[in-house]
Amino acid sequence: MSDVVSVGLLTRVFPPELVDEVLAETGRREQRHRSLPARVMTYFSVGMALHSEGSYEDVLGLMTDGLAWADPDPDAVPVALPSKSAIFQARDRLGSEPVAALFRQVAEPLATAGTPGSWLAGRRLVAIDGTSIDVADTKANDEHFGRPGVNKGERSAFPQARVVVVAECGTHAIFDAEVGPYTTGENTLAQALVDRLRPGMLVLADRGFCGYPLWARAVATGADLLWRAKTSMTPRLVETLEDGSWLAELRPGGNAGRTAEPLTIRVIDYEIDDGRGDPSGPYRLFTTLVDPAEAPADDLAYAYAQRWEIETAFAELKCYQRGAHTVLRSKSPALVEQEIWGHLCCHYAIRTLMFEAAHDAHVDPDRVSFTAALRITRRSLAQAREFSPSGR
């Protein structure tokens, strides 16, 4: 069992040698031979996301080309797949750290210079946002993750995990993420993500993230920002620019604003006229791109609309890949986190396939169907050639 597992596309995006490195770095390399070694279970975590409605045995069966690994002799008696209990114990031994580390080792922006919808003023368009995911209703999950309240003091049906991600707008590739309890706010989880932003990015975010502390933290990375502003934020006017935008000084609120160093920002105010005679808005954006010649106000307002691409990525992950209204199966917090990181790895692998197909066909990645790519990836998992997870 331990020597032959087929994982198709997943082994190309997450090569076995890299999986072994991650397992060594996270202390999960076995000291003795097991029927379900850590390498197999790492791929199983991603395969479980790809077939989220399948049982443990179903997913493992799809990953092993039936029972062909057992004995090439057609007259041989088939060897049974490991039991659900054995698979669960192997998942528990693995934990979430290797799957999270694998995602962080591999996931990166995909767009090239010619990818539509991916660039503005020479910066890569990325967006940061958060979502919540229903997890199994167990005491351990409830105590660790918490759950949102609903009307009349009631609580939601399931505990929820919170996930905050950074995604590339032009390709929908999620390339960084933080996972935590529902009781931890999006802005708190976003702090670690913001610290990993890089120069050359133009980061889009909605007004829930827009506040002086997180803004200043993001600016310090060298990335450029284009965030929708909260109505409560009142920067001080410095200069009105020729395109109608204006330069301003941004300070923190309260007593801190009296001594804090102001940050120079550019403010864009606009409405959206959809032709039906009732413009929506007003909208206000803050940006670090202060030169109208480099980034005109109209271009920035149009670019901000690309933030909604991250909502599409969430829909792909939660509605199509996981399955609408599907609750994560794991009954302990550590395995919930493993399952979420498996979903993130799986989504990235599918988006890699889609980007490559779009790039080779010279089309916008938005024109490639996620559901079609999902079906192809599932077939590649079931029909892949064999390789030796244990390196033998």
C-alpha positions as CSV (number, residue, x, y, z in Angstrom):
1,M,0.0,0.0,0.0
2,S,2.7,2.5,1.0
3,D,4.7,2.3,-2.2
4,V,2.2,3.2,-5.0
5,V,-0.2,6.1,-5.0
6,S,-1.4,8.0,-8.0
7,V,-2.1,11.7,-7.6
8,G,-2.0,13.0,-11.2
9,L,-1.8,16.7,-11.4
10,L,-1.2,17.1,-7.7
11,T,2.3,15.5,-8.0
12,R,3.2,18.0,-10.7
13,V,2.2,21.0,-8.6
14,F,3.4,19.5,-5.4
15,P,6.4,17.2,-6.3
16,P,7.1,14.2,-4.1
17,E,10.6,15.5,-3.4
18,L,9.2,18.8,-2.1
19,V,6.7,16.9,0.0
20,D,9.5,14.9,1.6
21,E,11.4,18.2,2.4
22,V,8.4,19.7,4.0
23,L,7.8,16.5,6.1
24,A,11.4,16.6,7.3
25,E,11.2,20.3,8.2
26,T,8.0,19.8,10.2
27,G,9.3,16.6,11.9
28,R,6.9,14.2,10.3
29,R,9.4,11.8,8.6
30,E,8.7,8.3,9.9
31,Q,11.4,6.3,11.8
32,R,9.7,3.1,10.7
33,H,7.8,1.9,7.7
34,R,4.1,2.3,7.9
35,S,1.2,1.2,5.6
36,L,0.1,4.9,5.4
37,P,3.3,7.0,5.4
38,A,3.3,10.7,5.9
39,R,3.9,11.4,2.2
40,V,0.8,9.4,1.3
41,M,-1.3,11.2,3.9
42,T,-0.1,14.6,2.7
43,Y,-1.4,13.8,-0.8
44,F,-4.5,12.3,0.8
45,S,-5.2,15.6,2.5
46,V,-5.3,17.3,-0.9
47,G,-7.2,14.4,-2.5
48,M,-9.8,14.6,0.3
49,A,-10.5,18.2,-0.7
50,L,-10.7,17.2,-4.4
51,H,-13.4,14.6,-3.5
52,S,-14.9,16.2,-0.5
53,E,-18.1,14.1,-0.7
54,G,-16.3,10.8,-0.8
55,S,-15.5,8.6,2.2
56,Y,-12.0,8.1,3.4
57,E,-12.0,4.7,1.6
58,D,-13.3,6.2,-1.6
59,V,-10.7,8.9,-1.8
60,L,-7.9,6.5,-1.0
61,G,-9.2,4.1,-3.6
62,L,-9.2,6.8,-6.2
63,M,-5.6,7.7,-5.3
64,T,-4.3,4.2,-5.7
65,D,-5.6,3.2,-9.2
66,G,-8.0,0.7,-7.6
67,L,-5.8,-2.2,-6.2
68,A,-3.3,-2.4,-9.1
69,W,-0.5,-1.5,-6.7
70,A,-1.1,-4.6,-4.6
71,D,0.1,-7.2,-7.1
72,P,0.5,-7.2,-10.9
73,D,-0.5,-10.9,-11.0
74,P,-4.2,-11.0,-12.3
75,D,-4.8,-14.2,-10.3
76,A,-3.6,-12.6,-7.0
77,V,-6.0,-12.1,-4.2
78,P,-6.7,-8.4,-3.8
79,V,-5.4,-6.8,-0.7
80,A,-7.9,-4.7,1.2
81,L,-7.5,-1.0,1.6
82,P,-6.7,0.2,5.1
83,S,-9.7,0.8,7.3
84,K,-11.3,4.1,8.0
85,S,-9.8,3.9,11.5
86,A,-6.3,3.4,10.1
87,I,-6.7,6.4,7.8
88,F,-8.0,8.6,10.6
89,Q,-5.0,7.6,12.8
90,A,-2.6,8.4,9.9
91,R,-4.3,11.8,9.4
92,D,-3.9,12.5,13.1
93,R,-0.2,11.6,13.1
94,L,0.3,14.0,10.1
95,G,-1.4,17.0,11.7
96,S,-1.9,20.3,9.8
97,E,1.6,21.8,9.8
98,P,3.0,19.8,6.8
99,V,0.0,20.7,4.6
100,A,0.2,24.3,5.6
101,A,3.9,24.4,4.9
102,L,3.5,22.7,1.5
103,F,1.0,25.4,0.5
104,R,3.3,28.1,1.6
105,Q,6.3,26.6,-0.2
106,V,4.5,26.2,-3.5
107,A,1.7,28.9,-3.8
108,E,2.8,32.0,-5.6
109,P,1.2,34.5,-8.1
110,L,0.9,33.0,-11.6
111,A,0.2,35.9,-13.9
112,T,2.8,36.8,-16.6
113,A,3.2,40.3,-18.1
114,G,0.5,39.6,-20.7
115,T,-2.1,38.1,-18.4
116,P,-5.3,40.2,-18.7
117,G,-6.7,41.9,-15.6
118,S,-3.5,41.3,-13.6
119,W,-1.6,44.6,-13.7
120,L,-2.0,48.3,-13.2
121,A,0.9,50.9,-13.4
122,G,3.3,48.0,-13.5
123,R,2.0,46.5,-10.2
124,R,0.5,43.1,-9.8
125,L,-3.2,43.3,-8.8
126,V,-3.9,41.2,-5.7
127,A,-6.7,41.3,-3.1
128,I,-7.0,40.5,0.5
129,D,-10.3,39.3,2.1
130,G,-11.7,36.7,4.5
131,T,-14.4,34.1,4.6
132,S,-15.8,31.6,7.1
133,I,-16.3,27.8,6.7
134,D,-18.7,25.5,8.6
135,V,-17.0,22.8,10.5
136,A,-18.3,19.6,12.2
137,D,-20.4,20.3,15.2
138,T,-18.3,18.7,18.0
139,K,-17.5,19.9,21.4
140,A,-13.8,20.3,20.6
141,N,-14.5,22.3,17.4
142,D,-17.1,24.5,19.2
143,E,-14.7,25.3,22.0
144,H,-11.8,26.1,19.7
145,F,-13.4,27.8,16.7
146,G,-16.6,29.3,18.2
147,R,-19.6,30.1,16.1
148,P,-21.5,33.3,15.0
149,G,-24.6,34.4,16.7
150,V,-27.9,34.7,14.8
151,N,-31.2,36.5,15.6
152,K,-32.8,36.5,19.0
153,G,-29.7,35.4,20.9
154,E,-29.5,32.0,19.1
155,R,-26.3,30.6,17.7
156,S,-25.6,29.3,14.2
157,A,-25.9,25.5,13.5
158,F,-22.2,24.9,13.1
159,P,-18.9,26.2,14.5
160,Q,-16.9,28.1,11.9
161,A,-13.3,28.5,11.0
162,R,-12.1,31.9,9.6
163,V,-9.8,32.0,6.6
164,V,-8.1,35.2,5.4
165,V,-6.3,35.0,2.1
166,V,-4.4,37.0,-0.5
167,A,-5.4,36.1,-4.1
168,E,-4.2,37.3,-7.5
169,C,-7.0,39.1,-9.2
170,G,-6.2,38.1,-12.8
171,T,-5.9,34.3,-12.1
172,H,-7.9,33.8,-8.9
173,A,-4.8,32.0,-7.5
174,I,-4.8,32.1,-3.7
175,F,-1.1,32.3,-2.8
176,D,-1.1,33.2,0.9
177,A,-3.5,32.5,3.8
178,E,-4.1,32.4,7.5
179,V,-6.5,30.1,9.2
180,G,-8.0,30.7,12.7
181,P,-11.1,30.5,14.9
182,Y,-14.2,32.4,14.0
183,T,-13.6,34.3,17.3
184,T,-10.5,35.8,15.8
185,G,-11.3,38.8,13.7
186,E,-10.3,39.2,10.0
187,N,-8.1,42.2,10.8
188,T,-6.2,40.2,13.4
189,L,-5.5,37.3,11.0
190,A,-4.7,39.8,8.2
191,Q,-1.7,41.2,10.2
192,A,0.5,38.2,9.4
193,L,-0.6,38.3,5.7
194,V,0.1,42.0,5.4
195,D,3.6,41.5,6.8
196,R,4.3,39.1,3.8
197,L,3.2,41.6,1.1
198,R,5.9,42.5,-1.3
199,P,7.0,45.5,-3.5
200,G,5.5,45.4,-6.9
201,M,2.0,44.5,-5.6
202,L,-1.1,46.7,-5.7
203,V,-3.2,45.4,-2.9
204,L,-7.0,45.8,-3.0
205,A,-9.1,45.6,0.2
206,D,-12.6,46.5,1.3
207,R,-13.3,49.1,4.0
208,G,-13.4,46.5,6.7
209,F,-9.6,46.3,6.6
210,C,-9.1,50.1,6.2
211,G,-7.7,51.6,9.4
212,Y,-4.4,53.4,10.2
213,P,-2.7,50.5,12.0
214,L,-3.1,47.9,9.3
215,W,-2.5,50.5,6.5
216,A,0.7,51.6,8.1
217,R,1.8,48.0,8.5
218,A,1.1,47.2,4.8
219,V,2.9,50.4,3.6
220,A,6.0,49.3,5.5
221,T,6.3,46.3,3.2
222,G,6.8,48.4,0.1
223,A,3.6,47.2,-1.5
224,D,1.2,49.7,-2.9
225,L,-2.4,49.9,-1.6
226,L,-5.8,50.7,-3.0
227,W,-8.4,50.2,-0.2
228,R,-12.0,51.4,0.1
229,A,-12.2,53.8,3.0
230,K,-14.5,53.7,6.0
231,T,-16.8,56.7,6.2
232,S,-15.5,57.5,9.7
233,M,-12.0,58.1,8.4
234,T,-11.4,61.8,7.7
235,P,-7.9,62.5,6.3
236,R,-6.7,66.1,6.1
237,L,-6.8,67.7,2.7
238,V,-3.3,68.7,1.4
239,E,-3.8,69.3,-2.3
240,T,-6.4,68.8,-5.0
241,L,-5.0,67.2,-8.1
242,E,-5.9,67.8,-11.8
243,D,-7.9,64.6,-12.1
244,G,-10.2,65.4,-9.2
245,S,-8.4,63.2,-6.7
246,W,-6.6,64.8,-3.8
247,L,-3.6,64.3,-1.6
248,A,-4.2,64.0,2.1
249,E,-2.5,63.2,5.4
250,L,-3.7,60.1,7.3
251,R,-3.4,59.8,11.0
252,P,-4.7,57.3,13.6
253,G,-7.8,58.3,15.5
254,G,-7.9,59.4,19.2
255,N,-5.0,60.6,21.2
256,A,-2.5,58.6,19.1
257,G,-3.2,60.9,16.1
258,R,-1.7,63.9,18.0
259,T,1.8,62.5,17.9
260,A,1.8,59.9,15.1
261,E,3.7,60.6,11.9
262,P,1.1,61.3,9.2
263,L,1.1,59.1,6.1
264,T,0.6,60.7,2.7
265,I,-2.2,59.2,0.7
266,R,-4.3,60.0,-2.4
267,V,-8.1,60.0,-2.1
268,I,-10.4,59.2,-5.0
269,D,-14.1,60.0,-4.6
270,Y,-16.5,58.7,-7.3
271,E,-20.0,57.3,-8.1
272,I,-21.0,54.5,-10.4
273,D,-23.6,55.3,-13.1
274,D,-25.0,52.1,-14.5
275,G,-27.2,54.0,-17.0
276,R,-30.5,53.6,-15.1
277,G,-30.5,57.1,-13.8
278,D,-29.6,56.4,-10.1
279,P,-25.8,56.3,-9.6
280,S,-24.6,54.2,-6.7
281,G,-22.1,55.6,-4.2
282,P,-20.4,57.7,-3.2
283,Y,-17.3,55.5,-3.0
284,R,-14.0,56.7,-1.5
285,L,-10.7,55.0,-2.1
286,F,-7.3,55.5,-0.4
287,T,-4.2,54.7,-2.4
288,T,-0.4,55.0,-2.0
289,L,-0.1,55.8,-5.8
290,V,0.0,59.5,-5.4
291,D,1.0,60.5,-9.0
292,P,-2.1,60.9,-11.4
293,A,0.2,60.6,-14.4
294,E,1.2,57.1,-13.3
295,A,-2.3,56.0,-12.2
296,P,-5.2,58.2,-13.2
297,A,-8.2,58.3,-10.8
298,D,-10.5,56.6,-13.4
299,D,-8.0,53.7,-13.8
300,L,-7.8,53.2,-10.1
301,A,-11.6,53.2,-9.7
302,Y,-11.9,50.6,-12.4
303,A,-9.1,48.5,-10.9
304,Y,-10.8,48.5,-7.5
305,A,-13.7,46.6,-9.1
306,Q,-11.2,43.7,-9.6
307,R,-11.4,43.2,-5.9
308,W,-14.5,41.1,-6.5
309,E,-12.4,38.5,-8.2
310,I,-11.4,37.2,-4.8
311,E,-15.1,36.6,-4.0
312,T,-15.2,34.4,-7.1
313,A,-12.2,32.5,-5.8
314,F,-14.1,31.9,-2.5
315,A,-17.1,30.7,-4.4
316,E,-14.9,28.2,-6.4
317,L,-13.4,26.9,-3.2
318,K,-16.6,26.7,-1.1
319,C,-19.4,26.0,-3.5
320,Y,-17.9,24.0,-6.3
321,Q,-14.8,22.3,-4.9
322,R,-16.0,21.7,-1.3
323,G,-19.7,21.5,-2.4
324,A,-22.5,23.9,-1.5
325,H,-23.7,23.6,2.1
326,T,-21.1,20.9,2.8
327,V,-19.7,20.9,6.3
328,L,-16.0,20.0,6.8
329,R,-15.9,16.4,8.1
330,S,-13.0,16.7,10.6
331,K,-14.1,16.5,14.2
332,S,-11.0,18.0,15.9
333,P,-9.4,21.4,15.4
334,A,-6.1,20.1,14.2
335,L,-7.7,18.0,11.5
336,V,-10.1,20.9,10.6
337,E,-7.0,23.0,9.9
338,Q,-5.4,20.2,7.9
339,E,-8.6,19.9,5.8
340,I,-8.7,23.6,5.1
341,W,-5.0,23.7,4.1
342,G,-5.8,20.7,1.8
343,H,-8.6,22.7,0.2
344,L,-6.2,25.6,-0.4
345,C,-3.6,23.3,-1.9
346,C,-6.3,21.7,-4.1
347,H,-7.7,25.1,-5.3
348,Y,-4.2,26.3,-6.1
349,A,-3.4,23.1,-8.2
350,I,-6.6,23.6,-10.2
351,R,-6.0,27.3,-10.7
352,T,-2.5,26.4,-11.9
353,L,-4.0,24.0,-14.5
354,M,-6.4,26.7,-15.6
355,F,-3.7,29.4,-15.9
356,E,-1.5,27.1,-18.0
357,A,-4.5,26.2,-20.3
358,A,-5.4,29.9,-20.7
359,H,-1.8,30.9,-21.3
360,D,-1.2,28.3,-24.0
361,A,-4.5,29.3,-25.7
362,H,-3.7,33.0,-25.4
363,V,-7.0,33.7,-23.6
364,D,-8.1,35.4,-20.4
365,P,-8.0,32.9,-17.5
366,D,-11.5,34.2,-16.6
367,R,-12.7,32.4,-19.8
368,V,-11.7,29.0,-18.5
369,S,-14.3,27.1,-16.6
370,F,-13.4,26.2,-13.0
371,T,-16.0,23.4,-12.9
372,A,-14.5,21.9,-16.1
373,A,-11.0,22.1,-14.7
374,L,-12.3,20.5,-11.4
375,R,-13.6,17.5,-13.4
376,I,-10.4,17.2,-15.3
377,T,-8.4,17.3,-12.1
378,R,-10.6,14.6,-10.6
379,R,-10.1,12.4,-13.6
380,S,-6.3,12.9,-13.5
381,L,-6.3,11.8,-9.8
382,A,-8.2,8.6,-10.7
383,Q,-6.3,7.8,-13.9
384,A,-2.8,9.0,-13.0
385,R,0.4,6.9,-13.5
386,E,1.9,5.3,-10.5
387,F,4.8,6.7,-8.4
388,S,6.4,5.5,-5.2
389,P,5.5,7.8,-2.3
390,S,8.2,6.2,-0.1
391,G,10.9,6.7,-2.8
392,R,11.4,3.0,-3.4
